[in-house]
Amino acid sequence: DSDCFAGGSDSFNRQSAALYQNLADDYMNLVAPSDLIDFHKQTISHFEKSHLVYQAVADCFKDPVKGYLAIQSLSSLVDKAKEIQSLLEKKYKEIGLN
């Protein structure tokens, strides 16, 4: 299986999909302090969405419409990552780790 941009089972998109799934799984197993619950939930959601998007791009020859829609959503993933980063920076400042 090859995706739309690279070939083989170790393509960038397949590796990225697996990475984001592993990150989501790891975060699901963490206990978050009460003041970080919102950050924790948003981060897990972002990792899960990223997994789905990269997996869809990796499988775009099997489902071109899904692949196309996934590519269209890449910019929103970047926006969400920036939002999560801002939340983290805000928390760092709150606890004096700036």
C-alpha positions in Angstrom: 0.0 0.0 0.0 1.3 3.4 -0.8 -0.2 6.7 0.1 -0.7 9.7 -2.2 2.7 11.2 -1.3 5.0 8.4 -0.5 5.2 4.7 -0.9 5.4 1.8 1.5 4.3 0.9 4.9 6.8 3.3 6.5 5.7 6.5 4.6 5.7 9.8 6.5 1.9 9.8 6.7 1.7 6.3 8.1 4.5 7.0 10.6 2.8 10.3 11.6 -0.6 8.5 12.0 1.1 5.9 14.3 2.9 8.5 16.2 -0.2 10.5 16.9 -2.1 7.3 18.0 0.7 6.5 20.4 0.7 10.0 21.8 -3.1 9.8 22.3 -2.8 6.4 24.0 0.0 7.7 26.2 -1.9 10.8 27.2 -5.0 8.7 28.0 -3.0 6.8 30.5 -1.8 10.0 32.3 -3.5 11.4 35.4 -4.0 15.1 34.8 -4.2 17.5 37.7 -7.5 19.2 38.0 -6.2 22.6 36.7 -4.9 20.9 33.5 -8.0 18.8 32.6 -9.0 21.1 29.8 -5.5 21.2 28.3 -5.3 17.4 28.7 -8.6 16.8 26.9 -7.8 19.2 24.1 -4.4 17.6 23.6 -5.9 14.1 23.4 -8.5 15.2 21.0 -5.9 16.9 18.8 -3.7 13.8 18.8 -6.7 11.6 17.9 -7.8 13.9 15.1 -4.2 14.1 13.8 -4.1 10.3 13.7 -7.3 10.2 11.7 -6.1 12.9 9.2 -2.7 11.3 8.6 -4.2 7.9 8.3 -6.7 9.1 5.8 -3.9 10.8 3.8 -1.9 7.5 3.9 -4.9 5.6 2.7 -6.0 8.1 0.0 -5.7 5.7 -2.9 -8.3 3.5 -1.1 -10.6 6.4 -0.4 -9.7 9.5 -2.4 -12.6 11.6 -1.1 -11.6 10.9 2.5 -8.0 11.7 1.6 -9.0 14.9 0.0 -11.0 16.0 3.0 -8.1 15.1 5.3 -5.8 17.2 3.3 -8.3 20.1 3.5 -8.3 19.8 7.3 -4.5 20.0 7.8 -4.6 23.8 8.3 -7.1 23.4 11.2 -4.7 20.9 12.8 -2.0 23.5 12.8 -4.4 26.1 14.2 -5.4 23.7 17.0 -1.8 22.9 17.8 -1.1 26.6 18.2 -4.1 27.0 20.5 -2.9 24.1 22.6 0.6 25.5 22.8 -0.9 28.9 23.9 -2.8 27.1 26.7 0.3 25.4 27.8 2.3 28.6 27.8 -0.5 30.3 29.9 -0.3 27.4 32.4 3.5 27.7 32.6 3.2 31.4 33.3 0.5 30.8 36.0 2.8 28.5 37.9 6.0 30.5 37.2 7.7 28.4 34.7 8.0 31.0 32.0 
